């Protein structure tokens, strides 16, 4: 497994991480932050996991498949939570997360 093999996944992971970081920040500015707590928490988990998997791929980790399986699960959970909220940032994040979950499943 090489970094070149996963070029598309690397881009998808980075897009998801960026969307989650944006959603996290935007959720903190919402009027009812407490209502957004699950979304905020999953945004952090998802962004961190995408970042970790991106790093693992670039260093040719022997655990890419296992990490991709975990990343898929976290991205799916985050995407499903974000879909519950009508905010534009949540909807964009949900789309990025669910796309990333599918990409990770192909590698897992």
N, C-alpha and C positions, 0 to 999 in steps of 0.2 A: 504494500500500500504506500503510495506516495502522495505528496501534497498536490501534484499535478492531477492525479486521479480524482481528487475531490474539489476541483476548482469551483464548480457550481455550488456545491454544498458550503464551501467557505463563504461565498458571496451571500447565500441564503442565511447562514448563521449570523453574519455581520448585519444584514438587514433586520433580522429578528431582534438582535441585541439592541440595535439603534432604536427600533420601534418600541421595545420594552422600556428602555431608558427614557424615551420621550413620554410614554404613557405614565410611567412612574412619576415623573416630574409634574406632568399635567394633572394627574390625580391628586397630588399634594395641594394643588391650587383650587380644587373643587370645593364648593360650599360645604358639602357634607363629607368630609374626609373619612370619618368613621365608617360610613357606608362603603367607601372605596377601599377599606383596609385589606380585604382578600385580594383585590386586584393589584394593589400596591405590593403586597407580599409576593404574589406570583410573578409580577413584573421583575422584581429583584432576583428571584430564583431563576427565572428563565434567562434573563440577561447574563447572569453569572455563569449559568451552565453553557449557554451558547458561546460565551467568551472562552470558557475552559475547553470545550470541544474544539473550537477554532485553534487554540494553542496546541492542543494534543495532536491535531492533524498536521500542523506545520512542523512539529518535532518528530513526526512519524511514530507516534506512540503505538505500542502493540495492543492497546485497549480501545482503539477507535470504535470498533463495533459495539462494545459494551457501553461505552460512553454515549454513543449515538442512540442506543436504546433508551438510556436514562433521559437523554435530552429530548427525545421524541415524546416521552411521557410527560415531562415538565412543560414542554411547549404546548402540548395538547391541553393540559390543565389550564395553562395561562390563557390560551386562545378561547377556551370554553367560558372562562370567567369573564374575559373582556367582552365577549359577545353579549353578555347580560346587560351591559351598560350602553346607553345610546350616545355617549360622547363620541365625537369623531375620532379622537385619539385612541379610544378603546377599540373602536371598530377597525381602525387601521392596524392596531396592534394585534387584534384577533386574527386578521387576515395573514399578517406576517408570521404569527406563531403557528397557525395551522398549516401554512405552506412549509414552514421549517420542520414541523413534526413529520410531515409526509416525506420530506427529503431525508430526514434522519432515519426513518423506518427503512428506507431503501438500502442504507449502509449497515444498519443493525443486524 
